[in-house]
Amino acid sequence: MNNGGCAFPAQHSIDGNWTKEPLAEFRGMTLRDYFAAKVLQGLCANNSVFAASPDCGWLLVNCTQDQLADTSYELADAMLKARTA
């Protein structure tokens, strides 16, 4: 699965040698996680415009937390796919 890599990549120095690849302990969240968090934030901020899923109707109050999380990652995956088009 394409996770988009690091959400906030940065150069790191190892003994003065700079690398663009983040060190394992500094990788943090993936771009997929970042996109999903932004989608979830938007859904929660404006819940009357977008149906979180066809199963729960137009308001988020009708949706389960799992449906919101699943939908957030589905849209994040679509965003990652659009980046490669």
SVG drawing of the C-alpha trace seen along z (x, -y; Angstrom):
<svg xmlns="http://www.w3.org/2000/svg" viewBox="-29 -23 60 25">
<polyline fill="none" stroke="black" stroke-width="0.4" points="0.0,0.0 1.2,-3.5 1.4,-5.5 2.9,-8.5 6.1,-8.4 6.8,-10.8 4.3,-13.7 7.1,-16.1 10.4,-14.8 13.5,-16.7 17.2,-16.3 19.3,-14.8 23.0,-14.8 24.9,-11.8 28.4,-12.8 28.1,-15.8 26.8,-13.8 23.3,-15.1 20.7,-12.7 17.2,-13.4 15.9,-10.1 14.6,-10.6 16.1,-8.4 13.8,-5.7 13.3,-7.3 12.3,-10.6 9.9,-9.4 6.6,-10.3 3.3,-10.1 2.9,-9.1 1.4,-11.4 -1.6,-9.0 -2.2,-9.5 -1.8,-13.3 -4.4,-13.3 -6.8,-11.2 -6.5,-13.5 -7.3,-16.5 -10.3,-14.7 -11.6,-13.8 -11.1,-17.4 -13.1,-18.7 -15.9,-16.1 -16.3,-17.0 -16.2,-20.8 -18.9,-20.7 -21.1,-17.7 -24.1,-18.8 -22.4,-18.9 -20.8,-15.5 -22.2,-12.0 -19.5,-10.1 -20.8,-6.9 -23.8,-5.7 -24.8,-3.6 -25.1,-6.5 -26.9,-9.3 -26.1,-13.0 -25.2,-13.8 -22.2,-12.6 -24.4,-11.9 -25.7,-8.9 -22.3,-7.5 -20.1,-5.3 -16.6,-6.3 -15.4,-3.3 -17.3,-4.6 -15.7,-8.1 -12.2,-6.6 -12.8,-4.3 -14.1,-7.1 -11.2,-9.3 -8.6,-6.8 -10.6,-6.0 -10.4,-9.7 -6.8,-9.9 -6.1,-6.9 -7.9,-8.8 -5.7,-11.8 -2.5,-9.8 -3.7,-8.2 -4.5,-11.7 -0.9,-12.8 0.5,-10.1 -2.0,-10.9"/>
</svg>
